[in-house]
Amino acid sequence: MVEDKKVIIGSAHFVFEDEGCCIPEGEQEKYDALPAAYSHLYLCIDGELAAVICIHDPLR
């Protein structure tokens, strides 16, 4: 909890399927355009997607 709001961070499966978070209205296009070359961490506040962190982890 942050300022009495439930904050969740994790994989798409965790935040959308397990926790039931949703993408804010009008933001689906941005979500669909996330670059596949990155790993994504999703941040939800009070059940709504607030941010996506893209992590570049090149092969060694």
C-alpha positions as a printed Julia matrix, in Angstrom:
60×3 Matrix{Float64}:
  0.0     0.0     0.0
  1.2     3.47   -0.9
 -0.93    6.35    0.36
 -3.79    3.88    0.91
 -3.6     2.6    -2.68
 -2.8    -1.0    -3.59
  0.37   -1.07   -5.72
  1.37   -4.18   -7.67
  4.42   -4.77   -9.86
  5.13   -7.92  -11.84
  4.71   -9.86  -15.05
  1.74   -9.5   -17.38
  0.4   -12.83  -16.16
  0.61  -11.76  -12.53
 -0.91   -8.28  -12.81
 -3.6    -8.98  -15.42
 -4.6   -12.6   -14.85
 -3.81  -13.23  -11.18
 -4.57   -9.76   -9.8
 -7.24   -8.68  -12.33
 -5.72   -5.31  -13.2
 -6.92   -3.52  -16.33
 -5.52   -1.18  -18.96
 -6.99    2.34  -18.68
 -9.55    3.31  -21.31
 -7.86    4.73  -24.41
 -4.43    3.27  -23.57
 -4.71   -0.14  -25.29
 -2.81    1.09  -28.38
  0.22    2.04  -26.26
  0.11   -1.35  -24.54
 -0.06   -3.16  -27.89
  2.96   -1.19  -29.17
  5.35   -2.28  -26.41
  8.62   -3.46  -28.0
  8.95   -7.24  -27.95
 12.76   -6.98  -27.71
 12.45   -6.04  -24.02
 11.27   -7.77  -20.88
  8.35   -5.92  -19.29
  7.4    -5.24  -15.69
  3.93   -3.84  -15.16
  3.01   -1.37  -12.4
 -0.63   -1.18  -11.37
 -2.17    1.22   -8.87
 -5.6     0.41   -7.49
 -6.2    -2.21  -10.19
 -5.27   -0.03  -13.17
 -2.08   -0.14  -15.23
  0.01    2.95  -14.42
  3.39    2.19  -16.03
  5.42   -0.38  -17.91
  9.13   -0.76  -17.27
 11.02   -2.1   -20.31
 14.24   -3.94  -19.46
 16.89   -4.66  -22.07
 18.8    -7.78  -21.11
 21.14   -8.7   -23.97
 22.45  -12.23  -24.36
 26.02  -12.73  -23.22
